[in-house]
Structures are given as structure tokens and as C-alpha cells.
Amino acid sequence: PNTIQRAYEELERQGVVAPRRGLGVFVIDRGRLSARGSAEKRTGAALKSTIRTALANELTPERIRELFETSLASSLQKVRKRN
């Protein structure tokens, strides 16, 4: 129960859900956008870090693109198999 309560509180702080007394907890529309924006920021930061590492190790931009495209295609294929 404590873990669940903390999770709800964190989601509320992030603007993802809003509690309604006597009715429950509901996802709010801007929460979805906020969560998506947050995920995009984290993903962008991870990609930038990876690109900096690749460049520091003297990989060419073309090779970085090839590696990205290969990884993306592989990940998409795995996701499609699960669905």
C-alpha cells in the first residue's frame, strides 16, 4: 500500500494523474503530453551522450547513422513480434 501511494503521489507531482475525491485517480490529458515530453527529453539526452561518445571514439557520422538505423530496425522488429 505504501509503494502504491507513493507511486500515485509521484504521478500527481509529475502532472500525469489527478485524484478526484470519492471517484478515484484519473489520467489527465496534459499528463500524457507531459510524460511523452519527458520521455523525449530523456531519449534525446541519451542519444546526444551516445553520439558524443561515438565521435570521441572517431566513428564517422555515417557510421553512427548506420548503427542507429540498424538498432532501430532491430528494436521495431522485436516490438512487432510481441504485438
PDB file of N, CA, C and O in Angstrom:
ATOM      1  N   PRO A   1       0.810  -1.226   0.000  1.00  0.00           N
ATOM      2  CA  PRO A   1       0.000   0.000   0.000  1.00  0.00           C
ATOM      3  C   PRO A   1       0.846   1.281   0.000  1.00  0.00           C
ATOM      4  O   PRO A   1       0.518   2.247  -0.689  1.00  0.00           O
ATOM      5  N   ASN A   2       1.940   1.280   0.780  1.00  0.00           N
ATOM      6  CA  ASN A   2       2.785   2.479   0.812  1.00  0.00           C
ATOM      7  C   ASN A   2       3.424   2.746  -0.540  1.00  0.00           C
ATOM      8  O   ASN A   2       3.505   3.894  -0.978  1.00  0.00           O
ATOM      9  N   THR A   3       3.877   1.690  -1.198  1.00  0.00           N
ATOM     10  CA  THR A   3       4.513   1.837  -2.500  1.00  0.00           C
ATOM     11  C   THR A   3       3.525   2.377  -3.520  1.00  0.00           C
ATOM     12  O   THR A   3       3.860   3.254  -4.316  1.00  0.00           O
ATOM     13  N   ILE A   4       2.326   1.857  -3.495  1.00  0.00           N
ATOM     14  CA  ILE A   4       1.294   2.316  -4.434  1.00  0.00           C
ATOM     15  C   ILE A   4       0.964   3.778  -4.174  1.00  0.00           C
ATOM     16  O   ILE A   4       0.853   4.568  -5.112  1.00  0.00           O
ATOM     17  N   GLN A   5       0.809   4.139  -2.920  1.00  0.00           N
ATOM     18  CA  GLN A   5       0.507   5.526  -2.569  1.00  0.00           C
ATOM     19  C   GLN A   5       1.619   6.457  -3.043  1.00  0.00           C
ATOM     20  O   GLN A   5       1.352   7.524  -3.594  1.00  0.00           O
ATOM     21  N   ARG A   6       2.865   6.046  -2.825  1.00  0.00           N
ATOM     22  CA  ARG A   6       3.998   6.870  -3.275  1.00  0.00           C
ATOM     23  C   ARG A   6       4.004   7.001  -4.787  1.00  0.00           C
ATOM     24  O   ARG A   6       4.320   8.067  -5.316  1.00  0.00           O
ATOM     25  N   ALA A   7       3.658   5.932  -5.487  1.00  0.00           N
ATOM     26  CA  ALA A   7       3.612   5.979  -6.953  1.00  0.00           C
ATOM     27  C   ALA A   7       2.542   6.970  -7.418  1.00  0.00           C
ATOM     28  O   ALA A   7       2.782   7.775  -8.318  1.00  0.00           O
ATOM     29  N   TYR A   8       1.363   6.907  -6.801  1.00  0.00           N
ATOM     30  CA  TYR A   8       0.305   7.863  -7.147  1.00  0.00           C
ATOM     31  C   TYR A   8       0.738   9.300  -6.851  1.00  0.00           C
ATOM     32  O   TYR A   8       0.483  10.205  -7.645  1.00  0.00           O
ATOM     33  N   GLU A   9       1.383   9.503  -5.725  1.00  0.00           N
ATOM     34  CA  GLU A   9       1.847  10.845  -5.367  1.00  0.00           C
ATOM     35  C   GLU A   9       2.863  11.362  -6.381  1.00  0.00           C
ATOM     36  O   GLU A   9       2.827  12.532  -6.761  1.00  0.00           O
ATOM     37  N   GLU A  10       3.766  10.488  -6.815  1.00  0.00           N
ATOM     38  CA  GLU A  10       4.769  10.885  -7.810  1.00  0.00           C
ATOM     39  C   GLU A  10       4.105  11.214  -9.144  1.00  0.00           C
ATOM     40  O   GLU A  10       4.456  12.204  -9.785  1.00  0.00           O
ATOM     41  N   LEU A  11       3.160  10.397  -9.559  1.00  0.00           N
ATOM     42  CA  LEU A  11       2.436  10.672 -10.807  1.00  0.00           C
ATOM     43  C   LEU A  11       1.659  11.981 -10.714  1.00  0.00           C
ATOM     44  O   LEU A  11       1.565  12.725 -11.691  1.00  0.00           O
ATOM     45  N   GLU A  12       1.112  12.256  -9.550  1.00  0.00           N
ATOM     46  CA  GLU A  12       0.401  13.519  -9.350  1.00  0.00           C
ATOM     47  C   GLU A  12       1.369  14.699  -9.429  1.00  0.00           C
ATOM     48  O   GLU A  12       1.062  15.711 -10.060  1.00  0.00           O
ATOM     49  N   ARG A  13       2.544  14.576  -8.787  1.00  0.00           N
ATOM     50  CA  ARG A  13       3.564  15.638  -8.839  1.00  0.00           C
ATOM     51  C   ARG A  13       4.010  15.902 -10.269  1.00  0.00           C
ATOM     52  O   ARG A  13       4.278  17.047 -10.635  1.00  0.00           O
ATOM     53  N   GLN A  14       4.091  14.852 -11.080  1.00  0.00           N
ATOM     54  CA  GLN A  14       4.523  14.993 -12.470  1.00  0.00           C
ATOM     55  C   GLN A  14       3.407  15.515 -13.368  1.00  0.00           C
ATOM     56  O   GLN A  14       3.639  15.816 -14.539  1.00  0.00           O
ATOM     57  N   GLY A  15       2.204  15.623 -12.824  1.00  0.00           N
ATOM     58  CA  GLY A  15       1.086  16.129 -13.612  1.00  0.00           C
ATOM     59  C   GLY A  15       0.466  15.097 -14.523  1.00  0.00           C
ATOM     60  O   GLY A  15      -0.205  15.444 -15.495  1.00  0.00           O
ATOM     61  N   VAL A  16       0.684  13.825 -14.217  1.00  0.00           N
ATOM     62  CA  VAL A  16       0.158  12.753 -15.050  1.00  0.00           C
ATOM     63  C   VAL A  16      -1.254  12.357 -14.628  1.00  0.00           C
ATOM     64  O   VAL A  16      -2.088  12.035 -15.475  1.00  0.00           O
ATOM     65  N   VAL A  17      -1.525  12.378 -13.324  1.00  0.00           N
ATOM     66  CA  VAL A  17      -2.842  11.989 -12.819  1.00  0.00           C
ATOM     67  C   VAL A  17      -3.388  13.065 -11.884  1.00  0.00           C
ATOM     68  O   VAL A  17      -2.653  13.903 -11.362  1.00  0.00           O
ATOM     69  N   ALA A  18      -4.704  13.009 -11.695  1.00  0.00           N
ATOM     70  CA  ALA A  18      -5.366  13.916 -10.751  1.00  0.00           C
ATOM     71  C   ALA A  18      -6.362  13.103  -9.931  1.00  0.00           C
ATOM     72  O   ALA A  18      -7.225  12.424 -10.487  1.00  0.00           O
ATOM     73  N   PRO A  19      -6.237  13.177  -8.604  1.00  0.00           N
ATOM     74  CA  PRO A  19      -7.214  12.454  -7.770  1.00  0.00           C
ATOM     75  C   PRO A  19      -8.536  13.224  -7.714  1.00  0.00           C
ATOM     76  O   PRO A  19      -8.550  14.455  -7.705  1.00  0.00           O
ATOM     77  N   ARG A  20      -9.632  12.486  -7.676  1.00  0.00           N
ATOM     78  CA  ARG A  20     -10.952  13.091  -7.507  1.00  0.00           C
ATOM     79  C   ARG A  20     -11.611  12.395  -6.338  1.00  0.00           C
ATOM     80  O   ARG A  20     -11.933  11.208  -6.392  1.00  0.00           O
ATOM     81  N   ARG A  21     -11.806  13.165  -5.277  1.00  0.00           N
ATOM     82  CA  ARG A  21     -12.333  12.610  -4.026  1.00  0.00           C
ATOM     83  C   ARG A  21     -13.614  11.813  -4.269  1.00  0.00           C
ATOM     84  O   ARG A  21     -14.582  12.299  -4.855  1.00  0.00           O
ATOM     85  N   GLY A  22     -13.576  10.585  -3.800  1.00  0.00           N
ATOM     86  CA  GLY A  22     -14.745   9.723  -3.912  1.00  0.00           C
ATOM     87  C   GLY A  22     -14.880   9.037  -5.261  1.00  0.00           C
ATOM     88  O   GLY A  22     -15.728   8.159  -5.418  1.00  0.00           O
ATOM     89  N   LEU A  23     -14.066   9.415  -6.236  1.00  0.00           N
ATOM     90  CA  LEU A  23     -14.179   8.830  -7.569  1.00  0.00           C
ATOM     91  C   LEU A  23     -12.950   8.005  -7.956  1.00  0.00           C
ATOM     92  O   LEU A  23     -13.068   7.007  -8.668  1.00  0.00           O
ATOM     93  N   GLY A  24     -11.782   8.420  -7.489  1.00  0.00           N
ATOM     94  CA  GLY A  24     -10.566   7.698  -7.842  1.00  0.00           C
ATOM     95  C   GLY A  24      -9.507   8.632  -8.390  1.00  0.00           C
ATOM     96  O   GLY A  24      -9.546   9.842  -8.166  1.00  0.00           O
ATOM     97  N   VAL A  25      -8.566   8.056  -9.107  1.00  0.00           N
ATOM     98  CA  VAL A  25      -7.457   8.804  -9.695  1.00  0.00           C
ATOM     99  C   VAL A  25      -7.559   8.667 -11.202  1.00  0.00           C
ATOM    100  O   VAL A  25      -7.745   7.567 -11.723  1.00  0.00           O
ATOM    101  N   PHE A  26      -7.436   9.799 -11.910  1.00  0.00           N
ATOM    102  CA  PHE A  26      -7.627   9.811 -13.353  1.00  0.00           C
ATOM    103  C   PHE A  26      -6.417  10.401 -14.068  1.00  0.00           C
ATOM    104  O   PHE A  26      -5.789  11.347 -13.593  1.00  0.00           O
ATOM    105  N   VAL A  27      -6.111   9.818 -15.219  1.00  0.00           N
ATOM    106  CA  VAL A  27      -5.043  10.361 -16.063  1.00  0.00           C
ATOM    107  C   VAL A  27      -5.587  11.630 -16.703  1.00  0.00           C
ATOM    108  O   VAL A  27      -6.706  11.658 -17.215  1.00  0.00           O
ATOM    109  N   ILE A  28      -4.769  12.680 -16.664  1.00  0.00           N
ATOM    110  CA  ILE A  28      -5.194  13.927 -17.283  1.00  0.00           C
ATOM    111  C   ILE A  28      -4.499  14.082 -18.631  1.00  0.00           C
ATOM    112  O   ILE A  28      -3.359  13.652 -18.802  1.00  0.00           O
ATOM    113  N   ASP A  29      -5.182  14.690 -19.574  1.00  0.00           N
ATOM    114  CA  ASP A  29      -4.679  14.801 -20.934  1.00  0.00           C
ATOM    115  C   ASP A  29      -3.289  15.427 -20.988  1.00  0.00           C
ATOM    116  O   ASP A  29      -2.400  14.899 -21.656  1.00  0.00           O
ATOM    117  N   ARG A  30      -3.098  16.516 -20.312  1.00  0.00           N
ATOM    118  CA  ARG A  30      -1.788  17.163 -20.375  1.00  0.00           C
ATOM    119  C   ARG A  30      -0.726  16.297 -19.713  1.00  0.00           C
ATOM    120  O   ARG A  30       0.465  16.459 -19.976  1.00  0.00           O
ATOM    121  N   GLY A  31      -1.157  15.375 -18.853  1.00  0.00           N
ATOM    122  CA  GLY A  31      -0.226  14.442 -18.243  1.00  0.00           C
ATOM    123  C   GLY A  31       0.387  13.524 -19.285  1.00  0.00           C
ATOM    124  O   GLY A  31       1.579  13.222 -19.230  1.00  0.00           O
ATOM    125  N   ARG A  32      -0.416  13.085 -20.224  1.00  0.00           N
ATOM    126  CA  ARG A  32       0.106  12.240 -21.295  1.00  0.00           C
ATOM    127  C   ARG A  32       1.134  13.003 -22.104  1.00  0.00           C
ATOM    128  O   ARG A  32       2.190  12.470 -22.442  1.00  0.00           O
ATOM    129  N   LEU A  33       0.826  14.250 -22.414  1.00  0.00           N
ATOM    130  CA  LEU A  33       1.767  15.070 -23.161  1.00  0.00           C
ATOM    131  C   LEU A  33       3.021  15.331 -22.351  1.00  0.00           C
ATOM    132  O   LEU A  33       4.130  15.309 -22.884  1.00  0.00           O
ATOM    133  N   SER A  34       2.842  15.580 -21.056  1.00  0.00           N
ATOM    134  CA  SER A  34       3.981  15.826 -20.180  1.00  0.00           C
ATOM    135  C   SER A  34       4.866  14.593 -20.089  1.00  0.00           C
ATOM    136  O   SER A  34       6.091  14.701 -20.152  1.00  0.00           O
ATOM    137  N   ALA A  35       4.259  13.431 -19.942  1.00  0.00           N
ATOM    138  CA  ALA A  35       5.023  12.191 -19.849  1.00  0.00           C
ATOM    139  C   ALA A  35       5.761  11.932 -21.153  1.00  0.00           C
ATOM    140  O   ALA A  35       6.923  11.526 -21.147  1.00  0.00           O
ATOM    141  N   ARG A  36       5.081  12.167 -22.271  1.00  0.00           N
ATOM    142  CA  ARG A  36       5.718  11.970 -23.568  1.00  0.00           C
ATOM    143  C   ARG A  36       6.873  12.948 -23.746  1.00  0.00           C
ATOM    144  O   ARG A  36       7.942  12.568 -24.223  1.00  0.00           O
ATOM    145  N   GLY A  37       6.663  14.193 -23.368  1.00  0.00           N
ATOM    146  CA  GLY A  37       7.723  15.194 -23.471  1.00  0.00           C
ATOM    147  C   GLY A  37       8.912  14.833 -22.607  1.00  0.00           C
ATOM    148  O   GLY A  37      10.060  15.013 -23.014  1.00  0.00           O
ATOM    149  N   SER A  38       8.646  14.327 -21.428  1.00  0.00           N
ATOM    150  CA  SER A  38       9.707  13.914 -20.529  1.00  0.00           C
ATOM    151  C   SER A  38      10.486  12.741 -21.124  1.00  0.00           C
ATOM    152  O   SER A  38      11.714  12.710 -21.050  1.00  0.00           O
ATOM    153  N   ALA A  39       9.786  11.793 -21.703  1.00  0.00           N
ATOM    154  CA  ALA A  39      10.441  10.643 -22.334  1.00  0.00           C
ATOM    155  C   ALA A  39      11.283  11.101 -23.519  1.00  0.00           C
ATOM    156  O   ALA A  39      12.383  10.594 -23.741  1.00  0.00           O
ATOM    157  N   GLU A  40      10.764  12.059 -24.275  1.00  0.00           N
ATOM    158  CA  GLU A  40      11.518  12.581 -25.418  1.00  0.00           C
ATOM    159  C   GLU A  40      12.779  13.299 -24.955  1.00  0.00           C
ATOM    160  O   GLU A  40      13.829  13.173 -25.584  1.00  0.00           O
ATOM    161  N   LYS A  41      12.687  14.045 -23.872  1.00  0.00           N
ATOM    162  CA  LYS A  41      13.871  14.731 -23.352  1.00  0.00           C
ATOM    163  C   LYS A  41      14.927  13.743 -22.892  1.00  0.00           C
ATOM    164  O   LYS A  41      16.111  13.911 -23.187  1.00  0.00           O
ATOM    165  N   ARG A  42      14.500  12.702 -22.164  1.00  0.00           N
ATOM    166  CA  ARG A  42      15.454  11.687 -21.697  1.00  0.00           C
ATOM    167  C   ARG A  42      16.087  10.948 -22.865  1.00  0.00           C
ATOM    168  O   ARG A  42      17.288  10.680 -22.863  1.00  0.00           O
ATOM    169  N   THR A  43      15.269  10.618 -23.868  1.00  0.00           N
ATOM    170  CA  THR A  43      15.776   9.918 -25.042  1.00  0.00           C
ATOM    171  C   THR A  43      16.757  10.798 -25.804  1.00  0.00           C
ATOM    172  O   THR A  43      17.815  10.332 -26.226  1.00  0.00           O
ATOM    173  N   GLY A  44      16.409  12.065 -25.980  1.00  0.00           N
ATOM    174  CA  GLY A  44      17.309  13.000 -26.661  1.00  0.00           C
ATOM    175  C   GLY A  44      18.636  13.127 -25.941  1.00  0.00           C
ATOM    176  O   GLY A  44      19.692  13.148 -26.574  1.00  0.00           O
ATOM    177  N   ALA A  45      18.588  13.212 -24.634  1.00  0.00           N
ATOM    178  CA  ALA A  45      19.820  13.325 -23.845  1.00  0.00           C
ATOM    179  C   ALA A  45      20.668  12.068 -23.987  1.00  0.00           C
ATOM    180  O   ALA A  45      21.890  12.154 -24.113  1.00  0.00           O
ATOM    181  N   ALA A  46      20.031  10.908 -23.968  1.00  0.00           N
ATOM    182  CA  ALA A  46      20.766   9.643 -24.114  1.00  0.00           C
ATOM    183  C   ALA A  46      21.394   9.551 -25.498  1.00  0.00           C
ATOM    184  O   ALA A  46      22.537   9.115 -25.637  1.00  0.00           O
ATOM    185  N   LEU A  47      20.650   9.959 -26.521  1.00  0.00           N
ATOM    186  CA  LEU A  47      21.191   9.935 -27.875  1.00  0.00           C
ATOM    187  C   LEU A  47      22.380  10.889 -28.012  1.00  0.00           C
ATOM    188  O   LEU A  47      23.397  10.530 -28.606  1.00  0.00           O
ATOM    189  N   LYS A  48      22.257  12.097 -27.467  1.00  0.00           N
ATOM    190  CA  LYS A  48      23.365  13.055 -27.536  1.00  0.00           C
ATOM    191  C   LYS A  48      24.613  12.510 -26.855  1.00  0.00           C
ATOM    192  O   LYS A  48      25.722  12.647 -27.371  1.00  0.00           O
ATOM    193  N   SER A  49      24.426  11.899 -25.709  1.00  0.00           N
ATOM    194  CA  SER A  49      25.553  11.320 -24.984  1.00  0.00           C
ATOM    195  C   SER A  49      26.209  10.207 -25.800  1.00  0.00           C
ATOM    196  O   SER A  49      27.435  10.120 -25.877  1.00  0.00           O
ATOM    197  N   THR A  50      25.385   9.364 -26.401  1.00  0.00           N
ATOM    198  CA  THR A  50      25.903   8.268 -27.212  1.00  0.00           C
ATOM    199  C   THR A  50      26.647   8.799 -28.434  1.00  0.00           C
ATOM    200  O   THR A  50      27.707   8.287 -28.794  1.00  0.00           O
ATOM    201  N   ILE A  51      26.092   9.819 -29.065  1.00  0.00           N
ATOM    202  CA  ILE A  51      26.745  10.421 -30.235  1.00  0.00           C
ATOM    203  C   ILE A  51      28.084  11.034 -29.848  1.00  0.00           C
ATOM    204  O   ILE A  51      29.073  10.864 -30.561  1.00  0.00           O
ATOM    205  N   ARG A  52      28.125  11.744 -28.725  1.00  0.00           N
ATOM    206  CA  ARG A  52      29.397  12.323 -28.268  1.00  0.00           C
ATOM    207  C   ARG A  52      30.437  11.234 -28.030  1.00  0.00           C
ATOM    208  O   ARG A  52      31.601  11.390 -28.398  1.00  0.00           O
ATOM    209  N   THR A  53      30.016  10.133 -27.414  1.00  0.00           N
ATOM    210  CA  THR A  53      30.929   9.022 -27.173  1.00  0.00           C
ATOM    211  C   THR A  53      31.429   8.432 -28.494  1.00  0.00           C
ATOM    212  O   THR A  53      32.617   8.151 -28.651  1.00  0.00           O
ATOM    213  N   ALA A  54      30.515   8.251 -29.430  1.00  0.00           N
ATOM    214  CA  ALA A  54      30.891   7.691 -30.734  1.00  0.00           C
ATOM    215  C   ALA A  54      31.876   8.611 -31.455  1.00  0.00           C
ATOM    216  O   ALA A  54      32.869   8.143 -32.013  1.00  0.00           O
ATOM    217  N   LEU A  55      31.607   9.911 -31.446  1.00  0.00           N
ATOM    218  CA  LEU A  55      32.508  10.866 -32.099  1.00  0.00           C
ATOM    219  C   LEU A  55      33.873  10.900 -31.412  1.00  0.00           C
ATOM    220  O   LEU A  55      34.907  10.993 -32.075  1.00  0.00           O
ATOM    221  N   ALA A  56      33.868  10.825 -30.085  1.00  0.00           N
ATOM    222  CA  ALA A  56      35.123  10.817 -29.339  1.00  0.00           C
ATOM    223  C   ALA A  56      35.957   9.581 -29.667  1.00  0.00           C
ATOM    224  O   ALA A  56      37.183   9.597 -29.563  1.00  0.00           O
ATOM    225  N   ASN A  57      35.266   8.505 -30.068  1.00  0.00           N
ATOM    226  CA  ASN A  57      35.956   7.274 -30.462  1.00  0.00           C
ATOM    227  C   ASN A  57      36.174   7.204 -31.972  1.00  0.00           C
ATOM    228  O   ASN A  57      36.442   6.141 -32.530  1.00  0.00           O
ATOM    229  N   GLU A  58      36.053   8.359 -32.614  1.00  0.00           N
ATOM    230  CA  GLU A  58      36.364   8.553 -34.027  1.00  0.00           C
ATOM    231  C   GLU A  58      35.469   7.785 -34.992  1.00  0.00           C
ATOM    232  O   GLU A  58      35.905   7.434 -36.088  1.00  0.00           O
ATOM    233  N   LEU A  59      34.236   7.521 -34.605  1.00  0.00           N
ATOM    234  CA  LEU A  59      33.279   6.968 -35.558  1.00  0.00           C
ATOM    235  C   LEU A  59      32.797   8.113 -36.444  1.00  0.00           C
ATOM    236  O   LEU A  59      32.628   9.238 -35.974  1.00  0.00           O
ATOM    237  N   THR A  60      32.580   7.831 -37.704  1.00  0.00           N
ATOM    238  CA  THR A  60      32.095   8.871 -38.617  1.00  0.00           C
ATOM    239  C   THR A  60      30.596   9.064 -38.429  1.00  0.00           C
ATOM    240  O   THR A  60      29.905   8.164 -37.953  1.00  0.00           O
ATOM    241  N   PRO A  61      30.096  10.234 -38.802  1.00  0.00           N
ATOM    242  CA  PRO A  61      28.644  10.436 -38.728  1.00  0.00           C
ATOM    243  C   PRO A  61      27.870   9.390 -39.541  1.00  0.00           C
ATOM    244  O   PRO A  61      26.793   8.957 -39.134  1.00  0.00           O
ATOM    245  N   GLU A  62      28.413   8.997 -40.667  1.00  0.00           N
ATOM    246  CA  GLU A  62      27.746   7.984 -41.489  1.00  0.00           C
ATOM    247  C   GLU A  62      27.650   6.652 -40.749  1.00  0.00           C
ATOM    248  O   GLU A  62      26.614   5.988 -40.787  1.00  0.00           O
ATOM    249  N   ARG A  63      28.736   6.264 -40.075  1.00  0.00           N
ATOM    250  CA  ARG A  63      28.724   5.002 -39.329  1.00  0.00           C
ATOM    251  C   ARG A  63      27.772   5.078 -38.141  1.00  0.00           C
ATOM    252  O   ARG A  63      27.092   4.102 -37.824  1.00  0.00           O
ATOM    253  N   ILE A  64      27.723   6.230 -37.490  1.00  0.00           N
ATOM    254  CA  ILE A  64      26.788   6.414 -36.370  1.00  0.00           C
ATOM    255  C   ILE A  64      25.358   6.254 -36.864  1.00  0.00           C
ATOM    256  O   ILE A  64      24.544   5.600 -36.212  1.00  0.00           O
ATOM    257  N   ARG A  65      25.046   6.853 -38.022  1.00  0.00           N
ATOM    258  CA  ARG A  65      23.701   6.713 -38.604  1.00  0.00           C
ATOM    259  C   ARG A  65      23.393   5.256 -38.915  1.00  0.00           C
ATOM    260  O   ARG A  65      22.291   4.780 -38.641  1.00  0.00           O
ATOM    261  N   GLU A  66      24.371   4.538 -39.494  1.00  0.00           N
ATOM    262  CA  GLU A  66      24.168   3.125 -39.810  1.00  0.00           C
ATOM    263  C   GLU A  66      23.864   2.322 -38.551  1.00  0.00           C
ATOM    264  O   GLU A  66      22.942   1.507 -38.532  1.00  0.00           O
ATOM    265  N   LEU A  67      24.637   2.556 -37.511  1.00  0.00           N
ATOM    266  CA  LEU A  67      24.417   1.844 -36.244  1.00  0.00           C
ATOM    267  C   LEU A  67      23.048   2.167 -35.661  1.00  0.00           C
ATOM    268  O   LEU A  67      22.348   1.282 -35.168  1.00  0.00           O
ATOM    269  N   PHE A  68      22.669   3.450 -35.720  1.00  0.00           N
ATOM    270  CA  PHE A  68      21.354   3.855 -35.211  1.00  0.00           C
ATOM    271  C   PHE A  68      20.248   3.173 -35.994  1.00  0.00           C
ATOM    272  O   PHE A  68      19.334   2.600 -35.402  1.00  0.00           O
ATOM    273  N   GLU A  69      20.318   3.226 -37.322  1.00  0.00           N
ATOM    274  CA  GLU A  69      19.277   2.630 -38.162  1.00  0.00           C
ATOM    275  C   GLU A  69      19.168   1.121 -37.921  1.00  0.00           C
ATOM    276  O   GLU A  69      18.065   0.578 -37.858  1.00  0.00           O
ATOM    277  N   THR A  70      20.305   0.451 -37.788  1.00  0.00           N
ATOM    278  CA  THR A  70      20.294  -0.984 -37.527  1.00  0.00           C
ATOM    279  C   THR A  70      19.644  -1.285 -36.178  1.00  0.00           C
ATOM    280  O   THR A  70      18.826  -2.198 -36.063  1.00  0.00           O
ATOM    281  N   SER A  71      20.010  -0.520 -35.175  1.00  0.00           N
ATOM    282  CA  SER A  71      19.442  -0.717 -33.838  1.00  0.00           C
ATOM    283  C   SER A  71      17.946  -0.422 -33.825  1.00  0.00           C
ATOM    284  O   SER A  71      17.172  -1.153 -33.207  1.00  0.00           O
ATOM    285  N   LEU A  72      17.544   0.641 -34.498  1.00  0.00           N
ATOM    286  CA  LEU A  72      16.128   0.996 -34.561  1.00  0.00           C
ATOM    287  C   LEU A  72      15.327  -0.095 -35.265  1.00  0.00           C
ATOM    288  O   LEU A  72      14.269  -0.499 -34.783  1.00  0.00           O
ATOM    289  N   ALA A  73      15.829  -0.573 -36.408  1.00  0.00           N
ATOM    290  CA  ALA A  73      15.120  -1.620 -37.150  1.00  0.00           C
ATOM    291  C   ALA A  73      14.988  -2.892 -36.309  1.00  0.00           C
ATOM    292  O   ALA A  73      13.934  -3.527 -36.302  1.00  0.00           O
ATOM    293  N   SER A  74      16.043  -3.255 -35.611  1.00  0.00           N
ATOM    294  CA  SER A  74      16.014  -4.447 -34.763  1.00  0.00           C
ATOM    295  C   SER A  74      14.995  -4.288 -33.642  1.00  0.00           C
ATOM    296  O   SER A  74      14.233  -5.212 -33.354  1.00  0.00           O
ATOM    297  N   SER A  75      14.982  -3.132 -33.017  1.00  0.00           N
ATOM    298  CA  SER A  75      14.036  -2.883 -31.922  1.00  0.00           C
ATOM    299  C   SER A  75      12.602  -2.898 -32.414  1.00  0.00           C
ATOM    300  O   SER A  75      11.727  -3.461 -31.756  1.00  0.00           O
ATOM    301  N   LEU A  76      12.351  -2.288 -33.557  1.00  0.00           N
ATOM    302  CA  LEU A  76      10.990  -2.277 -34.122  1.00  0.00           C
ATOM    303  C   LEU A  76      10.521  -3.693 -34.443  1.00  0.00           C
ATOM    304  O   LEU A  76       9.363  -4.043 -34.214  1.00  0.00           O
ATOM    305  N   GLN A  77      11.429  -4.494 -34.973  1.00  0.00           N
ATOM    306  CA  GLN A  77      11.084  -5.868 -35.305  1.00  0.00           C
ATOM    307  C   GLN A  77      10.688  -6.646 -34.045  1.00  0.00           C
ATOM    308  O   GLN A  77       9.728  -7.416 -34.069  1.00  0.00           O
ATOM    309  N   LYS A  78      11.417  -6.450 -32.957  1.00  0.00           N
ATOM    310  CA  LYS A  78      11.100  -7.131 -31.695  1.00  0.00           C
ATOM    311  C   LYS A  78       9.758  -6.690 -31.159  1.00  0.00           C
ATOM    312  O   LYS A  78       8.984  -7.515 -30.674  1.00  0.00           O
ATOM    313  N   VAL A  79       9.467  -5.396 -31.237  1.00  0.00           N
ATOM    314  CA  VAL A  79       8.191  -4.860 -30.750  1.00  0.00           C
ATOM    315  C   VAL A  79       7.037  -5.430 -31.565  1.00  0.00           C
ATOM    316  O   VAL A  79       5.999  -5.799 -31.015  1.00  0.00           O
ATOM    317  N   ARG A  80       7.224  -5.498 -32.872  1.00  0.00           N
ATOM    318  CA  ARG A  80       6.161  -6.028 -33.746  1.00  0.00           C
ATOM    319  C   ARG A  80       5.901  -7.502 -33.475  1.00  0.00           C
ATOM    320  O   ARG A  80       4.756  -7.948 -33.549  1.00  0.00           O
ATOM    321  N   LYS A  81       6.937  -8.259 -33.164  1.00  0.00           N
ATOM    322  CA  LYS A  81       6.762  -9.685 -32.862  1.00  0.00           C
ATOM    323  C   LYS A  81       5.937  -9.880 -31.595  1.00  0.00           C
ATOM    324  O   LYS A  81       5.147 -10.820 -31.497  1.00  0.00           O
ATOM    325  N   ARG A  82       6.129  -8.975 -30.617  1.00  0.00           N
ATOM    326  CA  ARG A  82       5.385  -9.083 -29.351  1.00  0.00           C
ATOM    327  C   ARG A  82       3.920  -8.749 -29.545  1.00  0.00           C
ATOM    328  O   ARG A  82       3.056  -9.265 -28.836  1.00  0.00           O
ATOM    329  N   ASN A  83       3.644  -7.883 -30.509  1.00  0.00           N
ATOM    330  CA  ASN A  83       2.248  -7.465 -30.745  1.00  0.00           C
ATOM    331  C   ASN A  83       1.650  -8.402 -31.738  1.00  0.00           C
ATOM    332  O   ASN A  83       0.482  -8.257 -32.098  1.00  0.00           O
TER     333      ASN A  83
END
